[in-house]
């Protein structure tokens, strides 16, 4: 019961943050800038994260959770040792990135999602129905798609995030995601 209440509060808070940001994944940059001008807060180290920065962190966390969930499924269902090896690599790297993001969020008093976003859960559910070579190809295709989304998100974060630590996170993660994307492309080629 306690777990259900905590989950409901988390989902409610995520909805409040998203609805306050105009419903888009990352729309708070202009509002943050205007708020800083009005309050005179230009130090980039607010006690609480700015609204757009929080949206960025929530989107990044959702992507990390999806990557780990996909990789866990690949470890369970793939029949290819190369795919399983890649999946374990994804789990190891994305666990580190998610932990780093959690640490920043804790410091900034942000609440990150702990459950998979709905759109990503649908991909996982679809992937569960696949087997053999089809599973492997769809898994790698999903990894490519998520990493392209993450690359774009980190590019936005590098430019538009106000918080210095989150901006640095975006810069480091961009390099990691770019490396993962290249590895996933290589794996895709080897599976064809």
C-alpha positions as protocol buffer text, in pm:
chain_id: "A"
residue {
  index: 1
  type: UNK
  ca { x: 0 y: 0 z: 0 }
}
residue {
  index: 2
  type: UNK
  ca { x: 284 y: 237 z: 92 }
}
residue {
  index: 3
  type: UNK
  ca { x: 451 y: 162 z: -242 }
}
residue {
  index: 4
  type: UNK
  ca { x: 129 y: 241 z: -431 }
}
residue {
  index: 5
  type: UNK
  ca { x: 89 y: 574 z: -251 }
}
residue {
  index: 6
  type: UNK
  ca { x: 452 y: 667 z: -323 }
}
residue {
  index: 7
  type: UNK
  ca { x: 409 y: 575 z: -690 }
}
residue {
  index: 8
  type: UNK
  ca { x: 88 y: 779 z: -713 }
}
residue {
  index: 9
  type: UNK
  ca { x: 264 y: 1081 z: -562 }
}
residue {
  index: 10
  type: UNK
  ca { x: 554 y: 1044 z: -805 }
}
residue {
  index: 11
  type: UNK
  ca { x: 323 y: 1020 z: -1104 }
}
residue {
  index: 12
  type: UNK
  ca { x: 120 y: 1317 z: -981 }
}
residue {
  index: 13
  type: UNK
  ca { x: 435 y: 1527 z: -936 }
}
residue {
  index: 14
  type: UNK
  ca { x: 562 y: 1431 z: -1281 }
}
residue {
  index: 15
  type: UNK
  ca { x: 227 y: 1534 z: -1426 }
}
residue {
  index: 16
  type: UNK
  ca { x: 246 y: 1868 z: -1244 }
}
residue {
  index: 17
  type: UNK
  ca { x: 597 y: 1934 z: -1374 }
}
residue {
  index: 18
  type: UNK
  ca { x: 503 y: 1841 z: -1730 }
}
residue {
  index: 19
  type: UNK
  ca { x: 177 y: 2034 z: -1725 }
}
residue {
  index: 20
  type: UNK
  ca { x: 352 y: 2339 z: -1583 }
}
residue {
  index: 21
  type: UNK
  ca { x: 606 y: 2324 z: -1865 }
}
residue {
  index: 22
  type: UNK
  ca { x: 336 y: 2345 z: -2129 }
}
residue {
  index: 23
  type: UNK
  ca { x: 315 y: 1970 z: -2185 }
}
residue {
  index: 24
  type: UNK
  ca { x: 628 y: 1937 z: -2395 }
}
residue {
  index: 25
  type: UNK
  ca { x: 934 y: 1739 z: -2311 }
}
residue {
  index: 26
  type: UNK
  ca { x: 1161 y: 2040 z: -2278 }
}
residue {
  index: 27
  type: UNK
  ca { x: 992 y: 2374 z: -2306 }
}
residue {
  index: 28
  type: UNK
  ca { x: 1101 y: 2555 z: -1995 }
}
residue {
  index: 29
  type: UNK
  ca { x: 1417 y: 2726 z: -2121 }
}
residue {
  index: 30
  type: UNK
  ca { x: 1252 y: 3055 z: -2219 }
}
residue {
  index: 31
  type: UNK
  ca { x: 1042 y: 3056 z: -1902 }
}
residue {
  index: 32
  type: UNK
  ca { x: 1351 y: 2984 z: -1691 }
}
residue {
  index: 33
  type: UNK
  ca { x: 1540 y: 3267 z: -1856 }
}
residue {
  index: 34
  type: UNK
  ca { x: 1251 y: 3509 z: -1796 }
}
residue {
  index: 35
  type: UNK
  ca { x: 1224 y: 3395 z: -1435 }
}
residue {
  index: 36
  type: UNK
  ca { x: 1595 y: 3453 z: -1383 }
}
residue {
  index: 37
  type: UNK
  ca { x: 1568 y: 3804 z: -1526 }
}
residue {
  index: 38
  type: UNK
  ca { x: 1275 y: 3886 z: -1300 }
}
residue {
  index: 39
  type: UNK
  ca { x: 1435 y: 3749 z: -983 }
}
residue {
  index: 40
  type: UNK
  ca { x: 1793 y: 3847 z: -1061 }
}
residue {
  index: 41
  type: UNK
  ca { x: 1903 y: 3483 z: -1016 }
}
residue {
  index: 42
  type: UNK
  ca { x: 2190 y: 3441 z: -1262 }
}
residue {
  index: 43
  type: UNK
  ca { x: 2422 y: 3220 z: -1057 }
}
residue {
  index: 44
  type: UNK
  ca { x: 2321 y: 2890 z: -1227 }
}
residue {
  index: 45
  type: UNK
  ca { x: 2316 y: 2717 z: -888 }
}
residue {
  index: 46
  type: UNK
  ca { x: 1957 y: 2745 z: -768 }
}
residue {
  index: 47
  type: UNK
  ca { x: 1849 y: 2564 z: -456 }
}
residue {
  index: 48
  type: UNK
  ca { x: 1574 y: 2409 z: -665 }
}
residue {
  index: 49
  type: UNK
  ca { x: 1624 y: 2317 z: -1028 }
}
residue {
  index: 50
  type: UNK
  ca { x: 1466 y: 2539 z: -1287 }
}
residue {
  index: 51
  type: UNK
  ca { x: 1152 y: 2407 z: -1452 }
}
residue {
  index: 52
  type: UNK
  ca { x: 1307 y: 2335 z: -1795 }
}
residue {
  index: 53
  type: UNK
  ca { x: 1608 y: 2171 z: -1633 }
}
residue {
  index: 54
  type: UNK
  ca { x: 1373 y: 1942 z: -1441 }
}
residue {
  index: 55
  type: UNK
  ca { x: 1193 y: 1849 z: -1763 }
}
residue {
  index: 56
  type: UNK
  ca { x: 1528 y: 1764 z: -1921 }
}
residue {
  index: 57
  type: UNK
  ca { x: 1625 y: 1546 z: -1624 }
}
residue {
  index: 58
  type: UNK
  ca { x: 1289 y: 1365 z: -1627 }
}
residue {
  index: 59
  type: UNK
  ca { x: 1320 y: 1292 z: -2000 }
}
residue {
  index: 60
  type: UNK
  ca { x: 1679 y: 1173 z: -1957 }
}
residue {
  index: 61
  type: UNK
  ca { x: 1581 y: 947 z: -1667 }
}
residue {
  index: 62
  type: UNK
  ca { x: 1295 y: 797 z: -1867 }
}
residue {
  index: 63
  type: UNK
  ca { x: 1533 y: 721 z: -2150 }
}
residue {
  index: 64
  type: UNK
  ca { x: 1783 y: 557 z: -1914 }
}
residue {
  index: 65
  type: UNK
  ca { x: 1511 y: 342 z: -1758 }
}
residue {
  index: 66
  type: UNK
  ca { x: 1398 y: 233 z: -2105 }
}
residue {
  index: 67
  type: UNK
  ca { x: 1751 y: 139 z: -2209 }
}
residue {
  index: 68
  type: UNK
  ca { x: 1797 y: -72 z: -1896 }
}
residue {
  index: 69
  type: UNK
  ca { x: 1458 y: -241 z: -1937 }
}
residue {
  index: 70
  type: UNK
  ca { x: 1527 y: -325 z: -2302 }
}
residue {
  index: 71
  type: UNK
  ca { x: 1869 y: -464 z: -2215 }
}
residue {
  index: 72
  type: UNK
  ca { x: 1730 y: -675 z: -1929 }
}
residue {
  index: 73
  type: UNK
  ca { x: 1474 y: -822 z: -2166 }
}
residue {
  index: 74
  type: UNK
  ca { x: 1749 y: -898 z: -2419 }
}
residue {
  index: 75
  type: UNK
  ca { x: 1946 y: -1083 z: -2153 }
}
residue {
  index: 76
  type: UNK
  ca { x: 1639 y: -1297 z: -2083 }
}
residue {
  index: 77
  type: UNK
  ca { x: 1510 y: -1357 z: -2436 }
}
residue {
  index: 78
  type: UNK
  ca { x: 1794 y: -1330 z: -2685 }
}
residue {
  index: 79
  type: UNK
  ca { x: 1945 y: -1646 z: -2827 }
}
residue {
  index: 80
  type: UNK
  ca { x: 2257 y: -1464 z: -2952 }
}
residue {
  index: 81
  type: UNK
  ca { x: 2564 y: -1433 z: -2729 }
}
residue {
  index: 82
  type: UNK
  ca { x: 2675 y: -1112 z: -2903 }
}
residue {
  index: 83
  type: UNK
  ca { x: 2337 y: -951 z: -2836 }
}
residue {
  index: 84
  type: UNK
  ca { x: 2348 y: -1064 z: -2473 }
}
residue {
  index: 85
  type: UNK
  ca { x: 2700 y: -924 z: -2435 }
}
residue {
  index: 86
  type: UNK
  ca { x: 2586 y: -593 z: -2582 }
}
residue {
  index: 87
  type: UNK
  ca { x: 2281 y: -591 z: -2353 }
}
residue {
  index: 88
  type: UNK
  ca { x: 2499 y: -641 z: -2046 }
}
residue {
  index: 89
  type: UNK
  ca { x: 2721 y: -355 z: -2162 }
}
residue {
  index: 90
  type: UNK
  ca { x: 2408 y: -136 z: -2198 }
}
residue {
  index: 91
  type: UNK
  ca { x: 2292 y: -226 z: -1846 }
}
residue {
  index: 92
  type: UNK
  ca { x: 2633 y: -150 z: -1697 }
}
residue {
  index: 93
  type: UNK
  ca { x: 2672 y: 186 z: -1873 }
}
residue {
  index: 94
  type: UNK
  ca { x: 2313 y: 306 z: -1835 }
}
residue {
  index: 95
  type: UNK
  ca { x: 2307 y: 209 z: -1468 }
}
residue {
  index: 96
  type: UNK
  ca { x: 2606 y: 438 z: -1412 }
}
residue {
  index: 97
  type: UNK
  ca { x: 2448 y: 722 z: -1609 }
}
residue {
  index: 98
  type: UNK
  ca { x: 2115 y: 685 z: -1427 }
}
residue {
  index: 99
  type: UNK
  ca { x: 2292 y: 682 z: -1089 }
}
residue {
  index: 100
  type: UNK
  ca { x: 2481 y: 998 z: -1181 }
}
residue {
  index: 101
  type: UNK
  ca { x: 2156 y: 1165 z: -1283 }
}
residue {
  index: 102
  type: UNK
  ca { x: 1988 y: 1052 z: -961 }
}
residue {
  index: 103
  type: UNK
  ca { x: 2272 y: 1205 z: -757 }
}
residue {
  index: 104
  type: UNK
  ca { x: 2235 y: 1538 z: -937 }
}
residue {
  index: 105
  type: UNK
  ca { x: 1856 y: 1526 z: -900 }
}
residue {
  index: 106
  type: UNK
  ca { x: 1882 y: 1461 z: -528 }
}
residue {
  index: 107
  type: UNK
  ca { x: 2111 y: 1760 z: -485 }
}
residue {
  index: 108
  type: UNK
  ca { x: 1876 y: 1979 z: -691 }
}
residue {
  index: 109
  type: UNK
  ca { x: 1564 y: 1850 z: -513 }
}
residue {
  index: 110
  type: UNK
  ca { x: 1421 y: 1702 z: -832 }
}
residue {
  index: 111
  type: UNK
  ca { x: 1203 y: 1393 z: -841 }
}
residue {
  index: 112
  type: UNK
  ca { x: 1290 y: 1156 z: -1123 }
}
residue {
  index: 113
  type: UNK
  ca { x: 1072 y: 875 z: -1253 }
}
residue {
  index: 114
  type: UNK
  ca { x: 1133 y: 531 z: -1110 }
}
residue {
  index: 115
  type: UNK
  ca { x: 896 y: 351 z: -1344 }
}
residue {
  index: 116
  type: UNK
  ca { x: 916 y: 319 z: -1718 }
}
residue {
  index: 117
  type: UNK
  ca { x: 730 y: 589 z: -1912 }
}
residue {
  index: 118
  type: UNK
  ca { x: 421 y: 454 z: -2090 }
}
residue {
  index: 119
  type: UNK
  ca { x: 553 y: 505 z: -2444 }
}
residue {
  index: 120
  type: UNK
  ca { x: 863 y: 300 z: -2359 }
}
residue {
  index: 121
  type: UNK
  ca { x: 661 y: 30 z: -2181 }
}
residue {
  index: 122
  type: UNK
  ca { x: 468 y: -25 z: -2505 }
}
residue {
  index: 123
  type: UNK
  ca { x: 797 y: -94 z: -2687 }
}
residue {
  index: 124
  type: UNK
  ca { x: 899 y: -343 z: -2419 }
}
residue {
  index: 125
  type: UNK
  ca { x: 561 y: -517 z: -2435 }
}
residue {
  index: 126
  type: UNK
  ca { x: 587 y: -544 z: -2815 }
}
residue {
  index: 127
  type: UNK
  ca { x: 942 y: -677 z: -2793 }
}
residue {
  index: 128
  type: UNK
  ca { x: 831 y: -948 z: -2548 }
}
residue {
  index: 129
  type: UNK
  ca { x: 626 y: -1105 z: -2825 }
}
residue {
  index: 130
  type: UNK
  ca { x: 929 y: -1154 z: -3052 }
}
residue {
  index: 131
  type: UNK
  ca { x: 1164 y: -1450 z: -3056 }
}
residue {
  index: 132
  type: UNK
  ca { x: 1490 y: -1559 z: -3217 }
}
residue {
  index: 133
  type: UNK
  ca { x: 1644 y: -1350 z: -3492 }
}
residue {
  index: 134
  type: UNK
  ca { x: 1336 y: -1126 z: -3509 }
}
residue {
  index: 135
  type: UNK
  ca { x: 1376 y: -1044 z: -3138 }
}
residue {
  index: 136
  type: UNK
  ca { x: 1742 y: -956 z: -3188 }
}
residue {
  index: 137
  type: UNK
  ca { x: 1674 y: -725 z: -3483 }
}
residue {
  index: 138
  type: UNK
  ca { x: 1381 y: -550 z: -3315 }
}
residue {
  index: 139
  type: UNK
  ca { x: 1582 y: -512 z: -2992 }
}
residue {
  index: 140
  type: UNK
  ca { x: 1876 y: -352 z: -3173 }
}
residue {
  index: 141
  type: UNK
  ca { x: 1636 y: -132 z: -3373 }
}
residue {
  index: 142
  type: UNK
  ca { x: 1478 y: -15 z: -3047 }
}
residue {
  index: 143
  type: UNK
  ca { x: 1821 y: 56 z: -2900 }
}
residue {
  index: 144
  type: UNK
  ca { x: 1910 y: 263 z: -3207 }
}
residue {
  index: 145
  type: UNK
  ca { x: 1586 y: 458 z: -3183 }
}
residue {
  index: 146
  type: UNK
  ca { x: 1631 y: 531 z: -2812 }
}
residue {
  index: 147
  type: UNK
  ca { x: 1991 y: 637 z: -2860 }
}
residue {
  index: 148
  type: UNK
  ca { x: 1898 y: 873 z: -3142 }
}
residue {
  index: 149
  type: UNK
  ca { x: 1638 y: 1029 z: -2911 }
}
residue {
  index: 150
  type: UNK
  ca { x: 1893 y: 1046 z: -2629 }
}
residue {
  index: 151
  type: UNK
  ca { x: 2153 y: 1205 z: -2856 }
}
residue {
  index: 152
  type: UNK
  ca { x: 1907 y: 1477 z: -2952 }
}
residue {
  index: 153
  type: UNK
  ca { x: 1807 y: 1525 z: -2587 }
}
residue {
  index: 154
  type: UNK
  ca { x: 2170 y: 1555 z: -2476 }
}
residue {
  index: 155
  type: UNK
  ca { x: 2238 y: 1801 z: -2759 }
}
residue {
  index: 156
  type: UNK
  ca { x: 1952 y: 2015 z: -2630 }
}
residue {
  index: 157
  type: UNK
  ca { x: 2079 y: 1974 z: -2274 }
}
residue {
  index: 158
  type: UNK
  ca { x: 2430 y: 2085 z: -2368 }
}
residue {
  index: 159
  type: UNK
  ca { x: 2290 y: 2410 z: -2509 }
}
residue {
  index: 160
  type: UNK
  ca { x: 1973 y: 2490 z: -2317 }
}
residue {
  index: 161
  type: UNK
  ca { x: 2005 y: 2354 z: -1964 }
}
residue {
  index: 162
  type: UNK
  ca { x: 2081 y: 2628 z: -1713 }
}
residue {
  index: 163
  type: UNK
  ca { x: 2222 y: 2425 z: -1426 }
}
residue {
  index: 164
  type: UNK
  ca { x: 2599 y: 2376 z: -1462 }
}
residue {
  index: 165
  type: UNK
  ca { x: 2597 y: 2019 z: -1326 }
}
residue {
  index: 166
  type: UNK
  ca { x: 2312 y: 1910 z: -1553 }
}
residue {
  index: 167
  type: UNK
  ca { x: 2480 y: 2076 z: -1849 }
}
residue {
  index: 168
  type: UNK
  ca { x: 2803 y: 1891 z: -1771 }
}
residue {
  index: 169
  type: UNK
  ca { x: 2602 y: 1568 z: -1736 }
}
residue {
  index: 170
  type: UNK
  ca { x: 2453 y: 1629 z: -2082 }
}
residue {
  index: 171
  type: UNK
  ca { x: 2798 y: 1686 z: -2232 }
}
residue {
  index: 172
  type: UNK
  ca { x: 2943 y: 1367 z: -2083 }
}
residue {
  index: 173
  type: UNK
  ca { x: 2636 y: 1161 z: -2163 }
}
residue {
  index: 174
  type: UNK
  ca { x: 2633 y: 1287 z: -2522 }
}
residue {
  index: 175
  type: UNK
  ca { x: 2974 y: 1124 z: -2577 }
}
residue {
  index: 176
  type: UNK
  ca { x: 2856 y: 800 z: -2414 }
}
residue {
  index: 177
  type: UNK
  ca { x: 2537 y: 789 z: -2619 }
}
residue {
  index: 178
  type: UNK
  ca { x: 2727 y: 856 z: -2941 }
}
residue {
  index: 179
  type: UNK
  ca { x: 2955 y: 561 z: -2860 }
}
residue {
  index: 180
  type: UNK
  ca { x: 2654 y: 337 z: -2785 }
}
residue {
  index: 181
  type: UNK
  ca { x: 2491 y: 440 z: -3111 }
}
residue {
  index: 182
  type: UNK
  ca { x: 2802 y: 340 z: -3309 }
}
residue {
  index: 183
  type: UNK
  ca { x: 2820 y: 5 z: -3128 }
}
residue {
  index: 184
  type: UNK
  ca { x: 2450 y: -61 z: -3189 }
}
residue {
  index: 185
  type: UNK
  ca { x: 2492 y: 16 z: -3560 }
}
residue {
  index: 186
  type: UNK
  ca { x: 2783 y: -230 z: -3577 }
}
residue {
  index: 187
  type: UNK
  ca { x: 2575 y: -493 z: -3400 }
}
residue {
  index: 188
  type: UNK
  ca { x: 2284 y: -435 z: -3636 }
}
residue {
  index: 189
  type: UNK
  ca { x: 2514 y: -489 z: -3935 }
}
residue {
  index: 190
  type: UNK
  ca { x: 2647 y: -812 z: -3788 }
}
residue {
  index: 191
  type: UNK
  ca { x: 2295 y: -947 z: -3737 }
}
residue {
  index: 192
  type: UNK
  ca { x: 2187 y: -895 z: -4099 }
}
